[in-house]
Amino acid sequence: MKKTLWLLLALLPGWAWADPLTLTGQVVEAGSLRPLAGISVFVVERDDLYAITLSEGMFTLVLPEPGIYHLSAMGLGYAKPEPVTVQTGSGAPLRIVLKAEAQVLPEVVIKEDRDPVRVGKISLEGRQMEAVAGTQGDPLKGLQSMPGVAVGNDASSNPAIRGSAPRDNLYYLDFMPVAYMFHFGGLTSILPADMVDDFNLYLAAFGPQFGDAMGGVIDTVQRNPRTDRVGVKLNLGMYESDVLIEGPTVEGQSFFLSGRRSYIDFLMNKVRDKISNDQVEIREFPAFYDYQFKYLVDLDERNQIAFHLMGANDWMKIIIPPTSDAAINDPGIGGNLESDQLFDNQGITWRTRLEGGGANRFALGHLHTGTGFVIGGGDYLDIQANDYFIRDEATLHPGKGHELLVGGLVSRWSNTVNFNIGAPPGGDFVAGSLYGTAPKAQRSLDLTGNAWNLYLRDRWQASPRTALIVGVRAATDSYINQVLTEPRLGAEYRLTPSTVLTAGWGYYHQIPQGHEIVDGLGNPNLNYQRAEHRVIGLEQDFGNGWTSKLEGYEKLLRDLPVPDATLNYVNGGSGRIRGMDWLLKRDGAEWNGWLSLTRATSQRTNAATGESFKFSYDQPWIATLVGTWKIDEQWTLGAKWRYHAGSPITPVVGTTTDPGTGQVLPVYGPIGSEILPDYHRLDLRLDRDIAHSTYNIKWYLEILNLYNRKNIGGYRYTAGYASREPSYELPILPSFGIQAEF
């Protein structure tokens, strides 16, 4: 990736001539003032007089005699700057500032270091994904441009991975579990854009170190704090802003502290009465905040300890008037509708480099989650959950060609659950239901238990062409009190230096959702949900920056909870997901991007009724085209076009009347029997990066849904189900963001 720089010479304190013939100084980056290592500083008149900057950007040049010299600098990917004149014996401190042109979007699949296994995985860097058009600078929102990923609507970026629901995913951050990764189920992620170092997206057949989930895994790593000086970043977006402070404290120790708060509620609350209508009355606009703190201590060359604090909170409050269409159709929801969701995470991680190239990771932490919900005339739900955990994982090399991964987790959990609420609808296996007609239950529960898991994986490089992966995971939770031992296998075969075949297989399980398994609403005697993953793939490097990844897959699901008239739920559901994903990518100096295609089907079957139907996230065709063009050293233009076939919905096909209350009740058609119109949308993005000697300014402008496609996300029924009106996704909408770094 080619960069252009210019050279500034600043006379600043801290750098001096150690003696008349020795020149010392520092090379830093314009704007951020980060030290630049590996830069060659040399005398123009004597190309044999040069020095290479070290880790803190420092260099020392030994000169043969006093006089005037002309200095220049160069490094890989940098253009040669104009020479700078210096004079020996002047006593002036020296700092060289290098200015680089704007970055372009690098290649998408770039890292295999944290987990060498290739099957079912895409490895990404945060800075790559935050530049994708339509993401508003949020790297995790860029996941929806990857193959095999579906989303429910424009307001949600929570990924449904290869035919599973978003609730079937697992999220990790810096080796520790996280309650959720997206505000309001998908509006934006809980991490500011430039806090994400990289993340691995596991689409299927993931290894035994992850569990327990039937969908996918998003394993995210935050970057480390800067170590050269204290710096500040300010971000202002369309509906939120954040501030980041980071830098060193003492030698070998550094920190960052970040906080973010949405502010659209402050702006809109002043006009909420004008926005409210006879269908909904807004009391508090949706709002959120999140925070991250990391303190890093380098104990020695082999040991590093990090202290972590992070959390998030989302809340909103509206009133559904009793005369609104929604309340007339379902009187049980008329009144207040409030939600409050939060989590706080505290932890310590310890990383150790072992002899022989191995490593060990240890985590000790506490995760608190809270969920509050009020609906109708005072029905409520309040859950406060605490999980204390210890996790350890070692990577060893016991023999030639073997990489052994061994680890486990022990946790102690306690949940306080209070509710007086109607039973939630039967989920995926019910055509539709009304909250007001659901039986109500009231409970105050204090639940405690233990959970543990152990896992082992051996990746054996059997030959220069062949790698075999054998793993096993044993896990249990005292709530269900059953130990499951699940094998997981994989293989990689290099047909040619540029062609690799991959395959993966494994068993997986997942605990049912809370309302399905808690006393009063669900069935405490439910068993685990189970899944089998099968994947086969082909990776190809065509050269000149072109690569391809093709995978076919099948997921078989069983023991899914389905409604039961006597026990509330039983393990009577199954599912089959089949599909193929293709990612074609081009990485270049001036333009790059990718095309992702998915062809898949996702089906569920209720054994009790014999009914089979399309899953709500079944989008048989998904296509995404992403491109980025570097116009010049400051300007970058990007675009993303996304298409997917319409999602299935369950329509109201008629009505009946309750003879006791006179309420008009809907008659639903078969589950998933209507398909929404196809969805497509084009987003554009323009970035500018302005680097000054002591600060950087970056801004972007996006236009979402450029050609104003009226995508239908569902339908809203009028009172008595007399008619229905389409609910549209986002119209054409501008978005912006600006970042200042000091």
CORSULUR-V450060 format. One record per backbone hydrogen bond with DSSP energy under -1.0 kcal/mol. CO is the residue of the C=O (numbers start at 1). NH is the residue of the N-H. E is the energy in kcal/mol with one decimal. If there is no record, write none. Layout:
co:CO nh:NH e:E
co:CO nh:NH e:E
This chain:
co:6 nh:99 e:-1.6
co:8 nh:97 e:-2.2
co:10 nh:12 e:-1.2
co:19 nh:22 e:-1.8
co:21 nh:63 e:-3.3
co:23 nh:61 e:-3.4
co:25 nh:59 e:-2.2
co:26 nh:96 e:-3.2
co:27 nh:36 e:-2.5
co:28 nh:98 e:-2.8
co:29 nh:33 e:-2.1
co:30 nh:32 e:-1.8
co:34 nh:29 e:-2.2
co:39 nh:53 e:-2.5
co:40 nh:74 e:-2.3
co:41 nh:51 e:-2.5
co:42 nh:72 e:-2.4
co:46 nh:49 e:-2.1
co:49 nh:43 e:-2.4
co:51 nh:41 e:-3.1
co:53 nh:38 e:-2.3
co:54 nh:57 e:-2.3
co:57 nh:27 e:-2.5
co:58 nh:54 e:-2.3
co:59 nh:25 e:-1.9
co:61 nh:23 e:-3.2
co:67 nh:88 e:-2.5
co:69 nh:86 e:-2.9
co:70 nh:44 e:-3.2
co:71 nh:84 e:-2.9
co:72 nh:42 e:-2.4
co:74 nh:40 e:-2.8
co:75 nh:78 e:-2.4
co:77 nh:3 e:-3.5
co:84 nh:71 e:-3.4
co:86 nh:69 e:-2.8
co:87 nh:90 e:-1.2
co:94 nh:26 e:-1.0
co:95 nh:10 e:-1.8
co:96 nh:28 e:-2.7
co:97 nh:8 e:-1.7
co:98 nh:30 e:-2.8
co:118 nh:121 e:-1.5
co:120 nh:203 e:-3.2
co:122 nh:201 e:-3.0
co:124 nh:199 e:-2.1
co:125 nh:129 e:-1.5
co:126 nh:130 e:-2.0
co:129 nh:132 e:-1.4
co:132 nh:135 e:-1.6
co:135 nh:138 e:-1.5
co:140 nh:143 e:-1.3
co:141 nh:144 e:-1.3
co:142 nh:145 e:-1.8
co:143 nh:146 e:-2.2
co:146 nh:149 e:-1.1
co:148 nh:162 e:-3.4
co:150 nh:160 e:-3.2
co:153 nh:156 e:-1.5
co:160 nh:150 e:-2.7
co:161 nh:164 e:-1.3
co:165 nh:168 e:-2.1
co:166 nh:169 e:-1.7
co:168 nh:215 e:-2.1
co:170 nh:218 e:-2.4
co:171 nh:178 e:-1.9
co:172 nh:220 e:-2.8
co:173 nh:176 e:-1.4
co:176 nh:173 e:-3.0
co:181 nh:190 e:-1.9
co:182 nh:185 e:-1.0
co:183 nh:186 e:-2.2
co:183 nh:187 e:-2.6
co:188 nh:183 e:-3.2
co:192 nh:195 e:-1.7
co:193 nh:196 e:-1.2
co:195 nh:223 e:-2.0
co:197 nh:126 e:-1.6
co:198 nh:221 e:-2.7
co:199 nh:124 e:-2.4
co:200 nh:219 e:-2.4
co:201 nh:122 e:-2.2
co:202 nh:217 e:-1.9
co:207 nh:210 e:-1.5
co:216 nh:170 e:-1.9
co:217 nh:202 e:-3.0
co:218 nh:172 e:-2.3
co:219 nh:200 e:-2.4
co:220 nh:174 e:-2.5
co:221 nh:197 e:-2.6
co:221 nh:198 e:-1.3
co:231 nh:246 e:-2.2
co:232 nh:742 e:-3.0
co:233 nh:244 e:-2.5
co:234 nh:740 e:-2.5
co:235 nh:242 e:-1.9
co:236 nh:738 e:-2.1
co:239 nh:263 e:-1.9
co:240 nh:237 e:-2.8
co:241 nh:261 e:-2.2
co:242 nh:235 e:-2.7
co:243 nh:259 e:-1.9
co:244 nh:233 e:-2.5
co:245 nh:257 e:-2.6
co:246 nh:231 e:-3.3
co:247 nh:255 e:-2.2
co:250 nh:253 e:-2.2
co:252 nh:298 e:-3.1
co:253 nh:249 e:-2.0
co:254 nh:296 e:-3.0
co:255 nh:247 e:-2.2
co:256 nh:294 e:-2.2
co:257 nh:245 e:-2.4
co:258 nh:292 e:-2.2
co:259 nh:243 e:-2.1
co:260 nh:290 e:-1.9
co:261 nh:241 e:-1.8
co:263 nh:267 e:-1.6
co:264 nh:268 e:-3.0
co:265 nh:269 e:-2.2
co:268 nh:271 e:-1.6
co:271 nh:275 e:-1.5
co:272 nh:276 e:-2.6
co:280 nh:277 e:-2.6
co:281 nh:319 e:-3.1
co:284 nh:317 e:-2.1
co:287 nh:315 e:-2.2
co:288 nh:262 e:-2.5
co:289 nh:313 e:-2.2
co:290 nh:260 e:-2.5
co:291 nh:311 e:-1.9
co:292 nh:258 e:-2.9
co:293 nh:309 e:-2.4
co:294 nh:256 e:-1.9
co:295 nh:307 e:-2.4
co:296 nh:254 e:-2.1
co:297 nh:305 e:-2.7
co:302 nh:353 e:-2.2
co:303 nh:299 e:-1.3
co:303 nh:300 e:-1.5
co:304 nh:351 e:-3.0
co:305 nh:297 e:-3.2
co:306 nh:349 e:-2.4
co:307 nh:295 e:-2.2
co:308 nh:347 e:-2.1
co:309 nh:293 e:-2.8
co:310 nh:345 e:-3.4
co:311 nh:291 e:-2.1
co:312 nh:343 e:-2.2
co:313 nh:289 e:-1.8
co:314 nh:341 e:-2.8
co:315 nh:287 e:-2.3
co:316 nh:339 e:-1.9
co:317 nh:283 e:-1.9
co:317 nh:284 e:-3.0
co:318 nh:337 e:-2.6
co:319 nh:281 e:-2.9
co:320 nh:335 e:-2.3
co:321 nh:324 e:-2.0
co:324 nh:328 e:-2.3
co:325 nh:329 e:-2.3
co:326 nh:330 e:-1.8
co:330 nh:333 e:-2.0
co:331 nh:334 e:-1.1
co:335 nh:320 e:-3.0
co:336 nh:376 e:-1.1
co:337 nh:318 e:-2.4
co:338 nh:374 e:-2.3
co:339 nh:316 e:-1.9
co:340 nh:372 e:-2.9
co:341 nh:314 e:-3.1
co:342 nh:370 e:-2.6
co:343 nh:312 e:-2.2
co:344 nh:368 e:-2.9
co:345 nh:310 e:-2.2
co:346 nh:366 e:-2.7
co:347 nh:308 e:-3.1
co:348 nh:364 e:-2.3
co:349 nh:306 e:-2.7
co:350 nh:362 e:-1.9
co:351 nh:304 e:-2.3
co:352 nh:360 e:-2.6
co:354 nh:357 e:-1.0
co:358 nh:354 e:-2.2
co:359 nh:395 e:-3.4
co:360 nh:352 e:-2.6
co:361 nh:393 e:-2.6
co:362 nh:350 e:-2.6
co:363 nh:391 e:-2.7
co:364 nh:348 e:-2.4
co:365 nh:389 e:-2.4
co:366 nh:346 e:-2.4
co:367 nh:387 e:-2.1
co:368 nh:344 e:-2.4
co:369 nh:385 e:-2.9
co:370 nh:342 e:-2.4
co:371 nh:383 e:-2.5
co:372 nh:340 e:-2.3
co:373 nh:381 e:-2.1
co:374 nh:338 e:-2.4
co:375 nh:379 e:-1.5
co:376 nh:336 e:-1.3
co:379 nh:375 e:-2.2
co:380 nh:420 e:-2.4
co:381 nh:373 e:-2.3
co:382 nh:418 e:-2.7
co:383 nh:371 e:-2.4
co:384 nh:416 e:-2.8
co:385 nh:369 e:-2.4
co:386 nh:414 e:-2.4
co:387 nh:367 e:-2.6
co:388 nh:412 e:-2.6
co:389 nh:365 e:-2.4
co:390 nh:410 e:-2.4
co:391 nh:363 e:-3.0
co:392 nh:408 e:-2.2
co:393 nh:361 e:-3.2
co:394 nh:406 e:-2.3
co:395 nh:359 e:-1.9
co:396 nh:404 e:-2.9
co:399 nh:402 e:-2.0
co:401 nh:461 e:-3.3
co:403 nh:459 e:-2.7
co:404 nh:396 e:-3.1
co:405 nh:457 e:-2.5
co:406 nh:394 e:-3.0
co:407 nh:455 e:-2.6
co:408 nh:392 e:-2.2
co:409 nh:453 e:-2.2
co:410 nh:390 e:-2.4
co:411 nh:451 e:-2.0
co:412 nh:388 e:-2.6
co:413 nh:449 e:-2.3
co:414 nh:386 e:-2.5
co:415 nh:447 e:-3.3
co:416 nh:384 e:-2.3
co:417 nh:445 e:-3.4
co:418 nh:382 e:-2.8
co:419 nh:443 e:-2.2
co:420 nh:380 e:-1.6
co:421 nh:441 e:-2.3
co:426 nh:429 e:-1.1
co:427 nh:430 e:-1.4
co:435 nh:438 e:-1.3
co:439 nh:423 e:-2.4
co:441 nh:421 e:-2.0
co:443 nh:419 e:-2.4
co:445 nh:417 e:-2.8
co:447 nh:415 e:-3.4
co:449 nh:413 e:-2.4
co:450 nh:478 e:-3.1
co:451 nh:411 e:-2.8
co:452 nh:476 e:-2.1
co:453 nh:409 e:-2.1
co:454 nh:474 e:-2.8
co:455 nh:407 e:-2.1
co:456 nh:472 e:-2.3
co:457 nh:405 e:-3.4
co:458 nh:470 e:-2.2
co:459 nh:403 e:-2.0
co:460 nh:462 e:-1.7
co:460 nh:468 e:-2.7
co:465 nh:494 e:-2.8
co:466 nh:463 e:-1.8
co:467 nh:492 e:-2.7
co:468 nh:460 e:-3.3
co:469 nh:490 e:-2.4
co:470 nh:458 e:-2.9
co:471 nh:488 e:-2.6
co:472 nh:456 e:-2.2
co:473 nh:486 e:-3.2
co:474 nh:454 e:-2.6
co:475 nh:484 e:-2.7
co:476 nh:452 e:-1.8
co:477 nh:480 e:-1.1
co:477 nh:481 e:-3.6
co:484 nh:475 e:-2.1
co:486 nh:473 e:-2.0
co:487 nh:507 e:-1.8
co:488 nh:471 e:-2.4
co:489 nh:505 e:-2.5
co:490 nh:469 e:-3.0
co:491 nh:503 e:-2.0
co:492 nh:467 e:-2.7
co:493 nh:501 e:-3.5
co:496 nh:499 e:-1.4
co:498 nh:541 e:-2.5
co:499 nh:496 e:-1.2
co:500 nh:539 e:-3.0
co:501 nh:493 e:-2.8
co:502 nh:537 e:-3.1
co:503 nh:491 e:-2.3
co:504 nh:535 e:-2.7
co:505 nh:489 e:-3.1
co:506 nh:533 e:-2.7
co:508 nh:531 e:-2.4
co:510 nh:529 e:-2.9
co:514 nh:518 e:-1.6
co:516 nh:523 e:-2.6
co:518 nh:522 e:-3.1
co:523 nh:526 e:-1.8
co:529 nh:510 e:-1.9
co:530 nh:558 e:-2.3
co:531 nh:508 e:-2.7
co:532 nh:556 e:-2.4
co:533 nh:506 e:-1.7
co:534 nh:554 e:-2.3
co:535 nh:504 e:-2.6
co:536 nh:552 e:-2.9
co:537 nh:502 e:-2.3
co:538 nh:550 e:-2.7
co:539 nh:500 e:-2.5
co:540 nh:548 e:-2.6
co:543 nh:546 e:-1.8
co:545 nh:587 e:-1.9
co:546 nh:542 e:-2.2
co:547 nh:585 e:-2.8
co:548 nh:540 e:-2.6
co:549 nh:583 e:-2.5
co:550 nh:538 e:-2.9
co:551 nh:581 e:-3.0
co:552 nh:536 e:-2.3
co:553 nh:579 e:-2.1
co:554 nh:534 e:-2.3
co:555 nh:577 e:-2.5
co:556 nh:532 e:-2.0
co:557 nh:575 e:-2.0
co:558 nh:530 e:-2.6
co:560 nh:573 e:-2.4
co:562 nh:570 e:-2.1
co:564 nh:568 e:-1.5
co:567 nh:569 e:-2.0
co:568 nh:564 e:-2.0
co:570 nh:562 e:-2.7
co:570 nh:572 e:-1.9
co:572 nh:607 e:-2.5
co:573 nh:560 e:-2.5
co:574 nh:605 e:-2.7
co:575 nh:557 e:-2.9
co:576 nh:603 e:-2.3
co:577 nh:555 e:-2.5
co:578 nh:601 e:-2.7
co:579 nh:553 e:-2.6
co:580 nh:599 e:-2.4
co:581 nh:551 e:-2.6
co:582 nh:597 e:-2.6
co:583 nh:549 e:-2.1
co:584 nh:595 e:-2.9
co:585 nh:547 e:-2.3
co:586 nh:593 e:-2.3
co:590 nh:630 e:-3.3
co:592 nh:628 e:-2.6
co:593 nh:586 e:-2.8
co:594 nh:626 e:-2.8
co:595 nh:584 e:-2.8
co:596 nh:624 e:-2.4
co:597 nh:582 e:-2.5
co:598 nh:622 e:-2.1
co:599 nh:580 e:-2.3
co:601 nh:578 e:-2.1
co:602 nh:615 e:-2.7
co:603 nh:576 e:-1.9
co:604 nh:613 e:-2.4
co:605 nh:574 e:-2.2
co:606 nh:610 e:-2.7
co:611 nh:606 e:-2.7
co:613 nh:604 e:-2.6
co:615 nh:618 e:-2.2
co:620 nh:600 e:-1.8
co:621 nh:645 e:-2.4
co:622 nh:598 e:-2.4
co:623 nh:643 e:-3.0
co:624 nh:596 e:-2.7
co:625 nh:641 e:-2.5
co:626 nh:594 e:-1.8
co:627 nh:639 e:-2.4
co:628 nh:592 e:-2.0
co:629 nh:637 e:-2.8
co:633 nh:102 e:-6.3
co:634 nh:689 e:-1.7
co:635 nh:631 e:-1.4
co:635 nh:632 e:-1.4
co:636 nh:687 e:-3.0
co:637 nh:629 e:-3.4
co:638 nh:685 e:-2.6
co:639 nh:627 e:-2.5
co:640 nh:683 e:-2.8
co:641 nh:625 e:-2.7
co:642 nh:681 e:-1.8
co:643 nh:623 e:-2.8
co:644 nh:679 e:-2.8
co:647 nh:676 e:-2.6
co:649 nh:674 e:-2.2
co:651 nh:669 e:-2.7
co:654 nh:667 e:-2.8
co:656 nh:665 e:-3.8
co:658 nh:662 e:-2.8
co:663 nh:658 e:-2.7
co:665 nh:656 e:-2.4
co:667 nh:653 e:-2.7
co:667 nh:654 e:-1.2
co:670 nh:673 e:-1.7
co:674 nh:649 e:-3.2
co:679 nh:644 e:-2.3
co:681 nh:642 e:-2.4
co:682 nh:706 e:-3.5
co:683 nh:640 e:-2.2
co:684 nh:703 e:-2.1
co:685 nh:638 e:-3.1
co:686 nh:701 e:-2.1
co:687 nh:636 e:-2.1
co:688 nh:699 e:-2.2
co:690 nh:697 e:-2.7
co:695 nh:692 e:-2.7
co:696 nh:741 e:-2.4
co:697 nh:690 e:-3.3
co:698 nh:739 e:-3.5
co:699 nh:688 e:-2.4
co:700 nh:737 e:-1.8
co:701 nh:686 e:-2.4
co:702 nh:735 e:-2.7
co:703 nh:684 e:-2.0
co:704 nh:733 e:-2.1
co:705 nh:708 e:-2.3
co:709 nh:711 e:-1.5
co:711 nh:729 e:-2.9
co:714 nh:727 e:-2.7
co:716 nh:725 e:-2.7
co:718 nh:721 e:-2.2
co:723 nh:718 e:-2.6
co:725 nh:716 e:-3.2
co:727 nh:713 e:-3.1
co:733 nh:704 e:-3.3
co:735 nh:702 e:-3.4
co:737 nh:700 e:-2.6
co:738 nh:236 e:-2.6
co:739 nh:698 e:-2.8
co:740 nh:234 e:-2.6
co:741 nh:696 e:-2.1
